[in-house]
Amino acid sequence: MEWENQTILVEFFLKGLSGHPRLELLFFVLIFLMYVVILLGNGTLILISILDPHLHTPMYFFLGNLSFLDICYTTTSIPSTLVSFLSERKTISLFGCAVQMFLGLAMGTTECVLLGMMAFDRYVAICNPLRYPIIMSKDAYVPMAVGSWFAGIVNSAVQTTFVVQLPFCRNNVINHFSCEILAVMKLACADISGNEFIMLVATILFTLMPLLLIIISYSLIISSILKIHSSEGRSKAFSTCSAHLTVVIIFYGTILSMYMKPKSKETFNSDYLEATDKIISMFYGVMTPMMNPLIYSLRNKDVKEAVKHLLNRRFFSK
């Protein structure tokens, strides 16, 4: 009977906000505008971190990687989501779903590890300023960034490989905007405890461990800042890490709100609660990459000056 109920799936149906046509149109406009801001904002940060010699430092090297990461992460899901909002056909092939799972998970994992590396960079800059050029030399920060990407790719490759090998039954409806790995796993008509164990280990290694590094780094940073006697010195020290701390709070705060909250019980308005959950997930996928360049540009004098210099150079070159 189990084999009779199984079939070889060649595509999945992305439910998204089906049943809410007005919300689909509204979110098409909002997400399209946000995506444009993501491309322009993060593209500008990448450009100035390359062209401005004053920004050839570990912090801005990491920031350039973060901006490139955000562009890649959103490009794996937003264009297809926008198309699904306007199209009656909301399906995706099994291969396309696997590619989307791999890229999305790789980018998300890399960002977690990279934020941990950036926290360590800020710790060294504030707590060991005299040794900063030695500890965070090019021979150190380039491998740190490469290691972040490597961790993301390996983790994603392992998890995606195990998921696509699962047998899927006739239910091919993914209750999400894109092929989110957990939503796809729930469709399998087999024991997924092994996949869940792998995901748990990966979460501890690549999400919670970087978070622990961030907490330890900022605990030491705050302790060091409080020892500074002058208020001006404390303000200057805090300004060097406030942008990164804000990004971390938004990034991890959204993850915790998505995955750590209790599941909604079935009620008369369960459809509304389900749509709300999906909108929260969209905040994680769109708002965070959009806010990153805004936070760094608004709270960082070096970035502001670099943008002005770039605009002035382009204006006067004409």
Secondary structure as a PSIPRED ss2 file (coil, helix, strand):
# PSIPRED VFORMAT (PSIPRED V4.0)

   1 M C   1.000  0.000  0.000
   2 E C   1.000  0.000  0.000
   3 W C   1.000  0.000  0.000
   4 E C   1.000  0.000  0.000
   5 N C   1.000  0.000  0.000
   6 Q E   0.000  0.000  1.000
   7 T C   1.000  0.000  0.000
   8 I C   1.000  0.000  0.000
   9 L C   1.000  0.000  0.000
  10 V C   1.000  0.000  0.000
  11 E E   0.000  0.000  1.000
  12 F E   0.000  0.000  1.000
  13 F E   0.000  0.000  1.000
  14 L E   0.000  0.000  1.000
  15 K C   1.000  0.000  0.000
  16 G C   1.000  0.000  0.000
  17 L C   1.000  0.000  0.000
  18 S C   1.000  0.000  0.000
  19 G C   1.000  0.000  0.000
  20 H C   1.000  0.000  0.000
  21 P H   0.000  1.000  0.000
  22 R H   0.000  1.000  0.000
  23 L H   0.000  1.000  0.000
  24 E H   0.000  1.000  0.000
  25 L H   0.000  1.000  0.000
  26 L H   0.000  1.000  0.000
  27 F H   0.000  1.000  0.000
  28 F H   0.000  1.000  0.000
  29 V H   0.000  1.000  0.000
  30 L H   0.000  1.000  0.000
  31 I H   0.000  1.000  0.000
  32 F H   0.000  1.000  0.000
  33 L H   0.000  1.000  0.000
  34 M H   0.000  1.000  0.000
  35 Y H   0.000  1.000  0.000
  36 V H   0.000  1.000  0.000
  37 V H   0.000  1.000  0.000
  38 I H   0.000  1.000  0.000
  39 L H   0.000  1.000  0.000
  40 L H   0.000  1.000  0.000
  41 G H   0.000  1.000  0.000
  42 N H   0.000  1.000  0.000
  43 G H   0.000  1.000  0.000
  44 T H   0.000  1.000  0.000
  45 L H   0.000  1.000  0.000
  46 I H   0.000  1.000  0.000
  47 L H   0.000  1.000  0.000
  48 I H   0.000  1.000  0.000
  49 S H   0.000  1.000  0.000
  50 I H   0.000  1.000  0.000
  51 L H   0.000  1.000  0.000
  52 D C   1.000  0.000  0.000
  53 P H   0.000  1.000  0.000
  54 H H   0.000  1.000  0.000
  55 L H   0.000  1.000  0.000
  56 H C   1.000  0.000  0.000
  57 T C   1.000  0.000  0.000
  58 P H   0.000  1.000  0.000
  59 M H   0.000  1.000  0.000
  60 Y H   0.000  1.000  0.000
  61 F H   0.000  1.000  0.000
  62 F H   0.000  1.000  0.000
  63 L H   0.000  1.000  0.000
  64 G H   0.000  1.000  0.000
  65 N H   0.000  1.000  0.000
  66 L H   0.000  1.000  0.000
  67 S H   0.000  1.000  0.000
  68 F H   0.000  1.000  0.000
  69 L H   0.000  1.000  0.000
  70 D H   0.000  1.000  0.000
  71 I H   0.000  1.000  0.000
  72 C H   0.000  1.000  0.000
  73 Y H   0.000  1.000  0.000
  74 T H   0.000  1.000  0.000
  75 T H   0.000  1.000  0.000
  76 T C   1.000  0.000  0.000
  77 S C   1.000  0.000  0.000
  78 I H   0.000  1.000  0.000
  79 P H   0.000  1.000  0.000
  80 S H   0.000  1.000  0.000
  81 T H   0.000  1.000  0.000
  82 L H   0.000  1.000  0.000
  83 V H   0.000  1.000  0.000
  84 S H   0.000  1.000  0.000
  85 F H   0.000  1.000  0.000
  86 L H   0.000  1.000  0.000
  87 S C   1.000  0.000  0.000
  88 E C   1.000  0.000  0.000
  89 R C   1.000  0.000  0.000
  90 K C   1.000  0.000  0.000
  91 T E   0.000  0.000  1.000
  92 I E   0.000  0.000  1.000
  93 S E   0.000  0.000  1.000
  94 L H   0.000  1.000  0.000
  95 F H   0.000  1.000  0.000
  96 G H   0.000  1.000  0.000
  97 C H   0.000  1.000  0.000
  98 A H   0.000  1.000  0.000
  99 V H   0.000  1.000  0.000
 100 Q H   0.000  1.000  0.000
 101 M H   0.000  1.000  0.000
 102 F H   0.000  1.000  0.000
 103 L H   0.000  1.000  0.000
 104 G H   0.000  1.000  0.000
 105 L H   0.000  1.000  0.000
 106 A H   0.000  1.000  0.000
 107 M H   0.000  1.000  0.000
 108 G H   0.000  1.000  0.000
 109 T H   0.000  1.000  0.000
 110 T H   0.000  1.000  0.000
 111 E H   0.000  1.000  0.000
 112 C H   0.000  1.000  0.000
 113 V H   0.000  1.000  0.000
 114 L H   0.000  1.000  0.000
 115 L H   0.000  1.000  0.000
 116 G H   0.000  1.000  0.000
 117 M H   0.000  1.000  0.000
 118 M H   0.000  1.000  0.000
 119 A H   0.000  1.000  0.000
 120 F H   0.000  1.000  0.000
 121 D H   0.000  1.000  0.000
 122 R H   0.000  1.000  0.000
 123 Y H   0.000  1.000  0.000
 124 V H   0.000  1.000  0.000
 125 A H   0.000  1.000  0.000
 126 I H   0.000  1.000  0.000
 127 C H   0.000  1.000  0.000
 128 N C   1.000  0.000  0.000
 129 P C   1.000  0.000  0.000
 130 L C   1.000  0.000  0.000
 131 R C   1.000  0.000  0.000
 132 Y H   0.000  1.000  0.000
 133 P H   0.000  1.000  0.000
 134 I H   0.000  1.000  0.000
 135 I H   0.000  1.000  0.000
 136 M C   1.000  0.000  0.000
 137 S C   1.000  0.000  0.000
 138 K H   0.000  1.000  0.000
 139 D H   0.000  1.000  0.000
 140 A H   0.000  1.000  0.000
 141 Y H   0.000  1.000  0.000
 142 V H   0.000  1.000  0.000
 143 P H   0.000  1.000  0.000
 144 M H   0.000  1.000  0.000
 145 A H   0.000  1.000  0.000
 146 V H   0.000  1.000  0.000
 147 G H   0.000  1.000  0.000
 148 S H   0.000  1.000  0.000
 149 W H   0.000  1.000  0.000
 150 F H   0.000  1.000  0.000
 151 A H   0.000  1.000  0.000
 152 G H   0.000  1.000  0.000
 153 I H   0.000  1.000  0.000
 154 V H   0.000  1.000  0.000
 155 N H   0.000  1.000  0.000
 156 S H   0.000  1.000  0.000
 157 A H   0.000  1.000  0.000
 158 V H   0.000  1.000  0.000
 159 Q H   0.000  1.000  0.000
 160 T H   0.000  1.000  0.000
 161 T H   0.000  1.000  0.000
 162 F H   0.000  1.000  0.000
 163 V H   0.000  1.000  0.000
 164 V H   0.000  1.000  0.000
 165 Q C   1.000  0.000  0.000
 166 L C   1.000  0.000  0.000
 167 P C   1.000  0.000  0.000
 168 F E   0.000  0.000  1.000
 169 C E   0.000  0.000  1.000
 170 R C   1.000  0.000  0.000
 171 N C   1.000  0.000  0.000
 172 N C   1.000  0.000  0.000
 173 V E   0.000  0.000  1.000
 174 I E   0.000  0.000  1.000
 175 N C   1.000  0.000  0.000
 176 H C   1.000  0.000  0.000
 177 F C   1.000  0.000  0.000
 178 S C   1.000  0.000  0.000
 179 C C   1.000  0.000  0.000
 180 E C   1.000  0.000  0.000
 181 I H   0.000  1.000  0.000
 182 L H   0.000  1.000  0.000
 183 A H   0.000  1.000  0.000
 184 V H   0.000  1.000  0.000
 185 M H   0.000  1.000  0.000
 186 K C   1.000  0.000  0.000
 187 L C   1.000  0.000  0.000
 188 A E   0.000  0.000  1.000
 189 C C   1.000  0.000  0.000
 190 A C   1.000  0.000  0.000
 191 D C   1.000  0.000  0.000
 192 I C   1.000  0.000  0.000
 193 S H   0.000  1.000  0.000
 194 G H   0.000  1.000  0.000
 195 N H   0.000  1.000  0.000
 196 E H   0.000  1.000  0.000
 197 F H   0.000  1.000  0.000
 198 I H   0.000  1.000  0.000
 199 M H   0.000  1.000  0.000
 200 L H   0.000  1.000  0.000
 201 V H   0.000  1.000  0.000
 202 A H   0.000  1.000  0.000
 203 T H   0.000  1.000  0.000
 204 I H   0.000  1.000  0.000
 205 L H   0.000  1.000  0.000
 206 F H   0.000  1.000  0.000
 207 T H   0.000  1.000  0.000
 208 L H   0.000  1.000  0.000
 209 M H   0.000  1.000  0.000
 210 P H   0.000  1.000  0.000
 211 L H   0.000  1.000  0.000
 212 L H   0.000  1.000  0.000
 213 L H   0.000  1.000  0.000
 214 I H   0.000  1.000  0.000
 215 I H   0.000  1.000  0.000
 216 I H   0.000  1.000  0.000
 217 S H   0.000  1.000  0.000
 218 Y H   0.000  1.000  0.000
 219 S H   0.000  1.000  0.000
 220 L H   0.000  1.000  0.000
 221 I H   0.000  1.000  0.000
 222 I H   0.000  1.000  0.000
 223 S H   0.000  1.000  0.000
 224 S H   0.000  1.000  0.000
 225 I H   0.000  1.000  0.000
 226 L H   0.000  1.000  0.000
 227 K C   1.000  0.000  0.000
 228 I C   1.000  0.000  0.000
 229 H C   1.000  0.000  0.000
 230 S C   1.000  0.000  0.000
 231 S H   0.000  1.000  0.000
 232 E H   0.000  1.000  0.000
 233 G H   0.000  1.000  0.000
 234 R H   0.000  1.000  0.000
 235 S H   0.000  1.000  0.000
 236 K H   0.000  1.000  0.000
 237 A H   0.000  1.000  0.000
 238 F H   0.000  1.000  0.000
 239 S H   0.000  1.000  0.000
 240 T H   0.000  1.000  0.000
 241 C H   0.000  1.000  0.000
 242 S H   0.000  1.000  0.000
 243 A H   0.000  1.000  0.000
 244 H H   0.000  1.000  0.000
 245 L H   0.000  1.000  0.000
 246 T H   0.000  1.000  0.000
 247 V H   0.000  1.000  0.000
 248 V H   0.000  1.000  0.000
 249 I H   0.000  1.000  0.000
 250 I H   0.000  1.000  0.000
 251 F H   0.000  1.000  0.000
 252 Y H   0.000  1.000  0.000
 253 G H   0.000  1.000  0.000
 254 T H   0.000  1.000  0.000
 255 I H   0.000  1.000  0.000
 256 L H   0.000  1.000  0.000
 257 S H   0.000  1.000  0.000
 258 M H   0.000  1.000  0.000
 259 Y H   0.000  1.000  0.000
 260 M C   1.000  0.000  0.000
 261 K C   1.000  0.000  0.000
 262 P C   1.000  0.000  0.000
 263 K C   1.000  0.000  0.000
 264 S C   1.000  0.000  0.000
 265 K C   1.000  0.000  0.000
 266 E C   1.000  0.000  0.000
 267 T C   1.000  0.000  0.000
 268 F C   1.000  0.000  0.000
 269 N C   1.000  0.000  0.000
 270 S H   0.000  1.000  0.000
 271 D H   0.000  1.000  0.000
 272 Y H   0.000  1.000  0.000
 273 L H   0.000  1.000  0.000
 274 E H   0.000  1.000  0.000
 275 A H   0.000  1.000  0.000
 276 T H   0.000  1.000  0.000
 277 D H   0.000  1.000  0.000
 278 K H   0.000  1.000  0.000
 279 I H   0.000  1.000  0.000
 280 I H   0.000  1.000  0.000
 281 S H   0.000  1.000  0.000
 282 M H   0.000  1.000  0.000
 283 F H   0.000  1.000  0.000
 284 Y H   0.000  1.000  0.000
 285 G H   0.000  1.000  0.000
 286 V H   0.000  1.000  0.000
 287 M H   0.000  1.000  0.000
 288 T H   0.000  1.000  0.000
 289 P H   0.000  1.000  0.000
 290 M H   0.000  1.000  0.000
 291 M H   0.000  1.000  0.000
 292 N H   0.000  1.000  0.000
 293 P H   0.000  1.000  0.000
 294 L H   0.000  1.000  0.000
 295 I H   0.000  1.000  0.000
 296 Y H   0.000  1.000  0.000
 297 S H   0.000  1.000  0.000
 298 L H   0.000  1.000  0.000
 299 R C   1.000  0.000  0.000
 300 N C   1.000  0.000  0.000
 301 K H   0.000  1.000  0.000
 302 D H   0.000  1.000  0.000
 303 V H   0.000  1.000  0.000
 304 K H   0.000  1.000  0.000
 305 E H   0.000  1.000  0.000
 306 A H   0.000  1.000  0.000
 307 V H   0.000  1.000  0.000
 308 K H   0.000  1.000  0.000
 309 H H   0.000  1.000  0.000
 310 L H   0.000  1.000  0.000
 311 L H   0.000  1.000  0.000
 312 N H   0.000  1.000  0.000
 313 R H   0.000  1.000  0.000
 314 R H   0.000  1.000  0.000
 315 F H   0.000  1.000  0.000
 316 F H   0.000  1.000  0.000
 317 S H   0.000  1.000  0.000
 318 K C   1.000  0.000  0.000
